[in-house]
Amino acid sequence: MWAMKAYNHAEVYFNLISSVDPKFLKLTKLDDKIYSTFRESFKDLDVKVLTHDQLKSDTAKERWRPFCNQFEGLVEDFNFGTLLRLDCEKDYVEDNTVFATRIQFFAIEIARNREGLNNTVYMSNRSKSSSPQKPNLVWTLHAAFASFLFTVKFYGANRQRSFVF
């Protein structure tokens, strides 16, 4: 059950950053706090391409634990397992995916979105979609599934999208 939830979460998130400009995504109500705390704790961490050691080594776990634990009670299921892409320019494939906590996922993906690193995925999909295509049944089903997972809000004139999962 948890593996299927993690897979579905990853698939829906990748579809989102493929179809919506990532700089407009708001993943949680606490994005600003998560991002500022993450960058205070991990100033030099290059989130474009991560390694297993940066997340899973004993030294890394000692650094990540205090960061993660401060979001207990603030971020629902903060320590729930989820899938994270190591290289933000690639899809979820076996050699590019690591199991991480939900708050690690949020911190890294919020940083990637704000720092423009997920833009490559969005632009790649956008150029593919510029040619006429038939509607994709799988995408239609994902969109329907996403409506159950995400709360969508629109803010002001810039129509910022807020996806809370």
C-alpha positions as a Markdown table, in Angstrom:
| # | Residue | x | y | z |
|---|---|---|---|---|
| 1 | Met | 0.0 | 0.0 | 0.0 |
| 2 | Trp | 2.7 | 2.6 | 1.0 |
| 3 | Ala | 4.7 | 1.7 | -2.1 |
| 4 | Met | 1.7 | 2.4 | -4.4 |
| 5 | Lys | 1.1 | 5.7 | -2.6 |
| 6 | Ala | 4.7 | 6.7 | -3.1 |
| 7 | Tyr | 4.6 | 5.8 | -6.7 |
| 8 | Asn | 1.3 | 7.6 | -7.4 |
| 9 | His | 2.7 | 10.7 | -5.5 |
| 10 | Ala | 5.8 | 10.7 | -7.7 |
| 11 | Glu | 3.8 | 10.2 | -10.9 |
| 12 | Val | 1.4 | 13.0 | -10.2 |
| 13 | Tyr | 4.1 | 15.4 | -9.1 |
| 14 | Phe | 6.1 | 14.7 | -12.3 |
| 15 | Asn | 3.0 | 15.3 | -14.4 |
| 16 | Leu | 2.5 | 18.6 | -12.6 |
| 17 | Ile | 6.0 | 19.9 | -13.2 |
| 18 | Ser | 5.7 | 18.8 | -16.8 |
| 19 | Ser | 2.5 | 20.7 | -17.4 |
| 20 | Val | 2.6 | 23.7 | -15.1 |
| 21 | Asp | 5.5 | 26.2 | -14.8 |
| 22 | Pro | 7.2 | 25.0 | -11.6 |
| 23 | Lys | 7.9 | 28.5 | -10.4 |
| 24 | Phe | 4.2 | 28.9 | -9.8 |
| 25 | Leu | 3.7 | 25.7 | -7.8 |
| 26 | Lys | 3.1 | 25.9 | -4.1 |
| 27 | Leu | 3.4 | 22.5 | -2.6 |
| 28 | Thr | 2.4 | 23.2 | 1.0 |
| 29 | Lys | 1.1 | 26.1 | 3.1 |
| 30 | Leu | 4.5 | 26.3 | 4.6 |
| 31 | Asp | 6.6 | 26.5 | 1.4 |
| 32 | Asp | 8.3 | 29.8 | 2.5 |
| 33 | Lys | 9.3 | 28.4 | 5.9 |
| 34 | Ile | 10.4 | 25.0 | 4.5 |
| 35 | Tyr | 12.6 | 26.7 | 1.9 |
| 36 | Ser | 14.2 | 29.3 | 4.2 |
| 37 | Thr | 14.9 | 26.7 | 6.9 |
| 38 | Phe | 16.2 | 24.3 | 4.2 |
| 39 | Arg | 18.6 | 26.8 | 2.8 |
| 40 | Glu | 19.8 | 27.9 | 6.3 |
| 41 | Ser | 20.5 | 24.3 | 7.1 |
| 42 | Phe | 21.9 | 23.2 | 3.7 |
| 43 | Lys | 23.4 | 26.4 | 2.2 |
| 44 | Asp | 25.8 | 24.6 | -0.1 |
| 45 | Leu | 23.7 | 21.6 | -1.2 |
| 46 | Asp | 23.3 | 21.6 | -4.9 |
| 47 | Val | 19.8 | 20.2 | -5.5 |
| 48 | Lys | 20.2 | 19.9 | -9.2 |
| 49 | Val | 21.9 | 16.5 | -9.0 |
| 50 | Leu | 21.9 | 14.7 | -5.6 |
| 51 | Thr | 23.7 | 11.5 | -4.5 |
| 52 | His | 22.6 | 8.8 | -2.3 |
| 53 | Asp | 25.3 | 9.8 | 0.2 |
| 54 | Gln | 23.9 | 13.3 | 0.5 |
| 55 | Leu | 20.6 | 11.8 | 1.8 |
| 56 | Lys | 21.5 | 8.4 | 3.2 |
| 57 | Ser | 25.0 | 8.3 | 4.6 |
| 58 | Asp | 25.3 | 8.3 | 8.4 |
| 59 | Thr | 26.7 | 11.9 | 8.3 |
| 60 | Ala | 23.8 | 13.0 | 6.1 |
| 61 | Lys | 21.3 | 11.4 | 8.4 |
| 62 | Glu | 22.7 | 13.3 | 11.3 |
| 63 | Arg | 22.3 | 16.6 | 9.3 |
| 64 | Trp | 18.8 | 15.8 | 8.0 |
| 65 | Arg | 17.3 | 14.5 | 11.3 |
| 66 | Pro | 17.1 | 17.9 | 13.1 |
| 67 | Phe | 15.8 | 19.6 | 9.9 |
| 68 | Cys | 13.1 | 17.0 | 9.4 |
| 69 | Asn | 12.0 | 16.8 | 13.0 |
| 70 | Gln | 11.3 | 20.5 | 13.3 |
| 71 | Phe | 8.4 | 19.9 | 10.9 |
| 72 | Glu | 6.7 | 17.3 | 13.0 |
| 73 | Gly | 3.1 | 18.4 | 13.7 |
| 74 | Leu | 3.4 | 21.2 | 11.0 |
| 75 | Val | 3.6 | 19.1 | 7.8 |
| 76 | Glu | 1.2 | 16.2 | 7.7 |
| 77 | Asp | 3.1 | 12.8 | 7.4 |
| 78 | Phe | 6.4 | 14.7 | 7.4 |
| 79 | Asn | 8.3 | 11.4 | 7.8 |
| 80 | Phe | 6.2 | 9.4 | 5.3 |
| 81 | Gly | 8.3 | 7.7 | 2.7 |
| 82 | Thr | 8.2 | 9.1 | -0.8 |
| 83 | Leu | 10.2 | 8.9 | -4.0 |
| 84 | Leu | 12.7 | 11.6 | -5.0 |
| 85 | Arg | 14.6 | 12.2 | -8.2 |
| 86 | Leu | 18.3 | 12.5 | -7.8 |
| 87 | Asp | 18.8 | 14.4 | -11.0 |
| 88 | Cys | 16.1 | 17.0 | -11.5 |
| 89 | Glu | 16.4 | 17.0 | -15.3 |
| 90 | Lys | 15.4 | 13.3 | -15.5 |
| 91 | Asp | 12.3 | 11.3 | -14.9 |
| 92 | Tyr | 11.6 | 8.8 | -12.1 |
| 93 | Val | 13.6 | 5.8 | -13.3 |
| 94 | Glu | 15.3 | 3.2 | -11.2 |
| 95 | Asp | 18.8 | 4.7 | -11.3 |
| 96 | Asn | 17.5 | 8.2 | -10.7 |
| 97 | Thr | 15.2 | 7.6 | -7.8 |
| 98 | Val | 15.8 | 7.4 | -4.1 |
| 99 | Phe | 13.4 | 6.8 | -1.2 |
| 100 | Ala | 13.2 | 9.9 | 1.1 |
| 101 | Thr | 11.0 | 11.4 | 3.7 |
| 102 | Arg | 8.2 | 13.6 | 2.7 |
| 103 | Ile | 9.8 | 16.7 | 4.2 |
| 104 | Gln | 13.0 | 16.0 | 2.4 |
| 105 | Phe | 11.0 | 15.7 | -0.9 |
| 106 | Phe | 9.2 | 19.0 | -0.1 |
| 107 | Ala | 12.4 | 20.9 | 0.8 |
| 108 | Ile | 14.4 | 19.7 | -2.2 |
| 109 | Glu | 11.5 | 20.1 | -4.8 |
| 110 | Ile | 10.5 | 23.5 | -3.4 |
| 111 | Ala | 14.2 | 24.6 | -3.8 |
| 112 | Arg | 14.3 | 23.1 | -7.3 |
| 113 | Asn | 11.1 | 25.0 | -8.3 |
| 114 | Arg | 12.2 | 28.3 | -6.8 |
| 115 | Glu | 15.7 | 28.1 | -8.2 |
| 116 | Gly | 14.4 | 27.3 | -11.7 |
| 117 | Leu | 16.0 | 23.8 | -11.8 |
| 118 | Asn | 12.7 | 22.0 | -12.6 |
| 119 | Asn | 12.1 | 24.3 | -15.6 |
| 120 | Thr | 14.0 | 21.9 | -17.9 |
| 121 | Val | 11.3 | 19.2 | -17.3 |
| 122 | Tyr | 8.5 | 21.8 | -18.0 |
| 123 | Met | 10.1 | 23.2 | -21.1 |
| 124 | Ser | 10.9 | 19.8 | -22.5 |
| 125 | Asn | 7.3 | 18.7 | -22.1 |
| 126 | Arg | 6.1 | 22.0 | -23.5 |
| 127 | Ser | 8.1 | 21.6 | -26.7 |
| 128 | Lys | 6.8 | 18.1 | -27.1 |
| 129 | Ser | 3.2 | 19.3 | -26.7 |
| 130 | Ser | 3.5 | 22.1 | -29.3 |
| 131 | Ser | 2.8 | 19.5 | -32.0 |
| 132 | Pro | -0.8 | 18.3 | -32.2 |
| 133 | Gln | -1.5 | 15.2 | -30.2 |
| 134 | Lys | -4.5 | 13.1 | -29.4 |
| 135 | Pro | -5.8 | 13.4 | -25.9 |
| 136 | Asn | -4.0 | 11.0 | -23.6 |
| 137 | Leu | -6.3 | 8.8 | -21.6 |
| 138 | Val | -3.6 | 8.1 | -19.0 |
| 139 | Trp | -3.1 | 11.9 | -18.5 |
| 140 | Thr | -6.9 | 12.3 | -18.2 |
| 141 | Leu | -7.0 | 9.6 | -15.5 |
| 142 | His | -4.1 | 11.2 | -13.7 |
| 143 | Ala | -5.8 | 14.6 | -13.8 |
| 144 | Ala | -8.9 | 13.1 | -12.3 |
| 145 | Phe | -6.7 | 11.3 | -9.7 |
| 146 | Ala | -4.8 | 14.5 | -9.0 |
| 147 | Ser | -8.1 | 16.3 | -8.2 |
| 148 | Phe | -8.5 | 14.0 | -5.2 |
| 149 | Leu | -4.9 | 14.5 | -4.1 |
| 150 | Phe | -4.5 | 18.3 | -4.5 |
| 151 | Thr | -6.3 | 21.3 | -3.3 |
| 152 | Val | -6.1 | 23.9 | -6.0 |
| 153 | Lys | -6.3 | 27.6 | -5.1 |
| 154 | Phe | -5.8 | 30.6 | -7.3 |
| 155 | Tyr | -4.3 | 33.9 | -6.0 |
| 156 | Gly | -4.6 | 37.4 | -7.5 |
| 157 | Ala | -4.0 | 38.5 | -11.0 |
| 158 | Asn | -1.0 | 36.4 | -11.6 |
| 159 | Arg | -3.1 | 33.2 | -11.1 |
| 160 | Gln | -0.5 | 31.5 | -9.0 |
| 161 | Arg | -1.4 | 27.8 | -8.5 |
| 162 | Ser | -1.2 | 26.3 | -5.1 |
| 163 | Phe | -1.0 | 22.5 | -4.9 |
| 164 | Val | -1.2 | 21.1 | -1.4 |
| 165 | Phe | -0.5 | 17.4 | -1.1 |
